[in-house]
């Protein structure tokens, strides 16, 4: 099946899977933009596409709704135009409309034209153990299509629950949310995977291709892109890392 991916920025990717158009974690506000919160966020780079350039969206995969780097003001308008939204049960309750919540390992079939995919919610934890009350629920997704399987990690740190993904699925392409997210108020505690943790997860999942996302555009994402390259330069991961040029549809 023909699959193209357009990297919009941070955790936002536009996917075309056969006849199905999928968008992940829509964040389309222009920079600079500030979002006051317990842990304030600052966007410093524009998305590679503006929301008005999007095609009609069949499905949004939303890892969580409480942080602007995954769902911002413009992104909420995109949700309202999408045919379906899959997310956490808590986010679905807050968002209403066409949003549907999935608990971990729960699946839904989504069809557009001649294309049907199965989407399964996967474990994710948006910070160190014990911070779940502050960070809120988050989910990843596996998308099974005719000919392969995609994994979208959502905002998560590396933890043992992710190992079960490899037991249940054979992953072809993994979109890993990296960025090594840190905040001044929380010291050395990370709230997303580092390049090293992403490489460790890739060894567990064994995908043919790893596409790093969620490592740019915002002040709280501290990952040096050179560290991503270095982490995947080991012999066992050589040739798996693939960077997408922002705003350019690429076949994957």
C-alpha positions as CSV (number, residue, x, y, z in Angstrom):
1,X,0.0,0.0,0.0
2,X,1.2,3.5,-0.8
3,X,2.0,5.5,2.3
4,X,3.2,9.1,2.4
5,X,4.2,11.2,5.5
6,X,4.5,14.9,5.7
7,X,6.3,16.2,8.8
8,X,4.5,19.4,10.0
9,X,6.6,19.9,13.1
10,X,6.9,18.7,16.7
11,X,4.4,15.8,17.0
12,X,2.3,16.7,14.0
13,X,2.5,14.4,11.0
14,X,0.1,14.2,8.0
15,X,-0.2,10.6,6.8
16,X,-1.8,9.3,3.6
17,X,-2.4,5.6,3.9
18,X,-4.1,4.4,0.7
19,X,-7.4,6.3,0.6
20,X,-7.2,7.3,4.3
21,X,-5.8,10.7,5.5
22,X,-4.6,10.7,9.1
23,X,-3.2,13.6,11.2
24,X,-1.3,13.2,14.4
25,X,-1.3,15.6,17.4
26,X,-2.4,18.8,15.5
27,X,-0.5,21.9,16.5
28,X,-0.7,24.7,14.0
29,X,-0.4,28.0,15.8
30,X,2.2,30.4,14.4
31,X,5.3,31.3,16.3
32,X,6.2,32.9,18.6
33,X,3.4,31.7,20.9
34,X,3.2,31.3,24.6
35,X,0.9,29.0,26.7
36,X,0.7,29.9,30.4
37,X,0.3,26.8,32.6
38,X,1.9,25.2,35.6
39,X,4.8,24.5,33.2
40,X,4.6,27.3,30.6
41,X,5.3,26.4,27.0
42,X,6.8,28.6,24.3
43,X,6.7,27.9,20.6
44,X,9.7,29.4,18.7
45,X,9.3,27.9,15.2
46,X,6.3,27.9,12.8
47,X,4.8,24.7,11.7
48,X,5.8,23.6,8.2
49,X,2.2,23.7,7.0
50,X,-0.7,26.0,8.1
51,X,-4.0,24.4,9.0
52,X,-5.7,26.0,5.9
53,X,-3.5,23.9,3.6
54,X,-4.6,20.6,5.0
55,X,-6.7,18.2,2.9
56,X,-9.9,16.8,4.4
57,X,-8.9,14.7,7.4
58,X,-10.5,11.3,7.9
59,X,-8.8,10.6,11.3
60,X,-6.9,12.4,14.0
61,X,-4.7,10.4,16.3
62,X,-4.4,12.6,19.4
63,X,-2.0,11.3,22.1
64,X,-3.4,13.8,24.7
65,X,-5.2,17.1,24.8
66,X,-3.7,19.0,27.7
67,X,-0.4,20.3,26.2
68,X,-0.2,22.9,23.4
69,X,2.7,21.2,21.6
70,X,0.3,18.3,20.9
71,X,-3.0,20.3,20.6
72,X,-3.1,24.0,20.3
73,X,-5.8,26.6,19.4
74,X,-5.5,26.1,15.7
75,X,-5.3,22.3,16.2
76,X,-8.6,22.3,18.0
77,X,-10.3,23.9,15.0
78,X,-8.8,21.1,12.9
79,X,-10.3,18.5,15.2
80,X,-13.8,20.0,14.6
81,X,-13.4,19.3,10.8
82,X,-12.0,15.7,11.1
83,X,-14.4,12.8,10.5
84,X,-13.0,10.9,13.5
85,X,-10.7,11.5,16.5
86,X,-9.1,8.7,18.6
87,X,-7.5,9.7,21.9
88,X,-7.6,8.8,25.6
89,X,-11.0,8.4,27.3
90,X,-10.3,11.4,29.5
91,X,-9.5,13.6,26.5
92,X,-12.5,12.3,24.6
93,X,-14.8,13.3,27.5
94,X,-13.3,16.8,27.5
95,X,-13.4,17.3,23.8
96,X,-16.8,15.8,23.0
97,X,-18.0,15.8,19.4
98,X,-16.5,13.1,17.3
99,X,-13.7,12.3,19.7
100,X,-13.6,8.7,20.9
101,X,-11.5,7.4,23.8
102,X,-9.6,4.1,23.7
103,X,-8.1,2.4,26.7
104,X,-4.8,0.6,26.3
105,X,-4.9,-2.3,23.8
106,X,-8.4,-1.3,22.7
107,X,-8.8,-1.2,18.9
108,X,-11.0,0.5,16.3
109,X,-11.4,-0.2,12.5
110,X,-11.4,3.0,10.4
111,X,-12.4,2.9,6.7
112,X,-12.0,5.5,3.9
113,X,-12.7,4.4,0.3
114,X,-11.0,1.1,-0.3
115,X,-8.7,1.4,2.7
116,X,-9.4,0.0,6.2
117,X,-6.9,0.2,9.0
118,X,-7.0,-1.1,12.6
119,X,-5.9,1.4,15.2
120,X,-4.9,0.1,18.7
121,X,-4.1,2.3,21.7
122,X,-0.7,1.5,23.2
123,X,0.9,2.3,26.6
124,X,2.5,5.6,27.2
125,X,3.6,7.5,30.3
126,X,4.4,11.2,30.0
127,X,7.1,11.4,32.6
128,X,8.8,9.7,35.5
129,X,6.8,7.2,37.6
130,X,4.8,9.1,40.1
131,X,4.1,12.1,37.9
132,X,1.0,10.8,36.2
133,X,-1.3,12.9,38.2
134,X,0.5,16.0,37.0
135,X,1.0,15.1,33.4
136,X,-2.3,13.4,32.7
137,X,-3.1,10.3,30.7
138,X,-1.5,9.9,27.3
139,X,-1.6,7.2,24.6
140,X,0.4,5.9,21.7
141,X,-1.1,4.1,18.6
142,X,-0.4,1.2,16.4
143,X,-1.9,1.4,12.9
144,X,-2.2,-1.9,11.1
145,X,-2.8,-1.5,7.3
146,X,-2.8,-3.9,4.3
147,X,0.9,-4.6,4.1
148,X,2.4,-3.3,7.3
149,X,2.2,-1.7,10.7
150,X,3.0,1.8,11.9
151,X,3.7,2.8,15.5
152,X,3.3,6.3,16.9
153,X,4.6,6.5,20.4
154,X,2.8,9.6,21.7
155,X,4.6,11.6,24.4
156,X,6.2,9.0,26.6
157,X,9.3,8.1,28.4
158,X,10.9,4.7,28.0
159,X,9.3,2.3,30.5
160,X,8.7,-1.5,30.7
161,X,5.1,-1.4,29.6
162,X,6.3,-0.5,26.1
163,X,7.9,-3.9,25.8
164,X,4.5,-5.5,25.2
165,X,4.1,-3.7,21.9
166,X,6.8,-5.8,20.5
167,X,5.1,-9.0,21.8
168,X,1.8,-8.0,20.1
169,X,2.9,-6.4,16.8
170,X,5.6,-6.5,14.2
171,X,6.4,-2.9,13.6
172,X,7.5,-1.7,10.2
173,X,7.8,2.1,10.8
174,X,8.0,3.7,14.2
175,X,7.4,7.5,14.7
176,X,9.1,8.1,18.0
177,X,8.4,11.2,20.1
178,X,11.8,12.3,21.3
179,X,13.0,15.7,22.5
180,X,14.2,14.9,26.0
181,X,11.6,17.4,27.4
182,X,12.6,19.2,30.5
183,X,11.3,22.2,32.5
184,X,13.2,24.5,34.9
185,X,10.8,23.7,37.7
186,X,11.3,19.9,37.5
187,X,15.1,19.7,37.4
188,X,16.6,16.7,35.7
189,X,13.4,14.8,35.3
190,X,12.5,14.1,31.6
191,X,9.0,14.1,30.2
192,X,9.7,12.6,26.8
193,X,12.3,10.1,25.4
194,X,15.9,11.1,24.8
195,X,17.7,9.9,21.7
196,X,19.3,7.2,23.8
197,X,15.9,6.0,25.1
198,X,14.5,6.1,21.6
199,X,17.3,3.9,20.4
200,X,16.7,1.5,23.2
201,X,13.0,1.3,22.3
202,X,13.9,0.7,18.6
203,X,16.0,-2.3,19.7
204,X,13.0,-3.7,21.5
205,X,10.5,-3.0,18.7
206,X,12.8,-3.9,15.8
207,X,11.2,-1.6,13.2
208,X,12.6,-1.4,9.7
209,X,12.5,2.5,9.9
210,X,12.5,4.9,12.8
211,X,11.3,8.5,12.1
212,X,12.1,10.9,15.0
213,X,9.6,13.6,15.7
214,X,8.8,15.9,18.7
215,X,12.3,17.2,19.1
216,X,12.1,20.7,17.6
217,X,10.2,24.1,17.6
218,X,9.6,24.5,21.4
219,X,11.8,25.7,24.3
220,X,11.2,22.7,26.5
221,X,12.5,20.2,23.9
222,X,16.2,20.0,24.6
223,X,17.4,17.3,22.2
224,X,20.3,18.1,20.1
225,X,19.5,16.6,16.6
226,X,23.1,15.4,16.5
227,X,22.5,13.2,19.5
228,X,19.7,11.5,17.6
229,X,22.0,10.7,14.7
230,X,24.7,9.4,17.1
231,X,22.3,7.2,19.1
232,X,21.2,5.4,15.9
233,X,24.6,5.1,14.4
234,X,25.4,1.8,16.2
235,X,25.8,-1.3,14.1
236,X,22.6,-2.9,15.2
237,X,20.5,0.2,14.3
238,X,22.5,1.4,11.2
239,X,20.3,2.4,8.3
240,X,17.0,2.5,10.3
241,X,16.9,6.2,11.2
242,X,15.1,8.4,8.6
243,X,14.6,12.2,9.0
244,X,11.6,13.7,7.2
245,X,12.1,17.2,5.6
246,X,9.4,19.5,7.1
247,X,6.5,20.2,4.8
248,X,7.6,17.7,2.1
249,X,5.4,14.6,1.4
250,X,7.7,11.5,1.4
251,X,6.9,7.9,0.7
252,X,7.6,5.6,3.6
